[in-house]
Amino acid sequence: MMIFSITRPLKRSFNHIVAAAALLCMGSVADAAPERVISTGHSITELVLALGAGNSLIAVDSSTRLPAGFKKVPVIGYYRQLPVEGMLAQNPQLLIGGEHMGPANTLTLLENAGVKIVKLPEAENGEQLIANIDRLSKVLEKPAAELTKNVVAQLRELKRARTSLSEAPRILFVRTQEGRGLKAAGTGTSPDSLIRMAGGANAVDFSGYKQLSDEALIELRPDWILFSSDQDAQLQGGAALLEWQPLLKLTPAGKNGAFFSVDGFALLGGMGLASLKEAKKLNEKFSGN
């Protein structure tokens, strides 16, 4: 009787210890750095790589430009229209993207399948970019000190370059097709963030993208006209703009041939590392260097 009364509590204690150990093991697995990551949006993916998590990257979306020589990974959809089946086929642990990543039903199905979803806000300035680096470093369990130091140095250099400008030039960023007029990028857009980072002043004050009237082309008096590199060939370095919109010839930009093709990848998903490099190039143009 004595043996029986002692054995039962010992058995219960042993079972409790095993259960606790199992929970600890499960917790350590859940908290481990993700080994299978899908990243969407160029600005997000370049941060993943810069933080040293390239080995965990198993797929990207079509808006991402990977460095030359990087391992081949599947390209799955576009960050606004991600396919559920294609993504689940990669057996991801983590999906990272910007605030416009979607659609919502795709993200819900992925979460239900056990995939962790991390959305980062589209950075509009340097402080928000650093905040994204900090958050992403925690998610990926990668140190951010070196990258943050480098970004801070670039931001300081850009600030110095902006203050060296005698006057902020008036900048107009456009998208267009022949016969369809010009759409300009206003506040709350990636081009607007880039313009401000480079030391320019956006020639328009509306939000988002809006069609410009012929009268506005003259009234806005842009000193520079920018467009994305994906339209460079179509716009012939800006020459086609003068053909399609002859009124531009009356603007300072048109008279001086002040056109600049911006790296399209620096405009995807908010401000990123490519945006800083492009802002430096743009500032040098403004400075006449």
Sequence and secondary structure as in RCSB ss.txt:
>XXXX:A:sequence
MMIFSITRPLKRSFNHIVAAAALLCMGSVADAAPERVISTGHSITELVLALGAGNSLIAVDSSTRLPAGFKKVPV
IGYYRQLPVEGMLAQNPQLLIGGEHMGPANTLTLLENAGVKIVKLPEAENGEQLIANIDRLSKVLEKPAAELTKN
VVAQLRELKRARTSLSEAPRILFVRTQEGRGLKAAGTGTSPDSLIRMAGGANAVDFSGYKQLSDEALIELRPDWI
LFSSDQDAQLQGGAALLEWQPLLKLTPAGKNGAFFSVDGFALLGGMGLASLKEAKKLNEKFSGN
>XXXX:A:secstr
 HHHHHHHHHHHHHHHHHHHHHHHHHHHHHHS  SSEEE SHHHHHHHHHTT GGGEEEE TT    TT     B
 SBTTB  HHHHHTT  SEEEEETT   HHHHHHHHHTT EEEEE    SHHHHHHHHHHHHHHHT   HHHHHH
HHHHHHHHHHHHHT SS  EEEEEEE TTS EEEE BTSHHHHHHHHHT EES  SBSEEE  HHHHHHT  SEE
EEEGGGHHHHGGGHHHHHH GGGGGSHHHHHT EEEE GGGGSSSS HHHHHHHHHHHHHHHT 
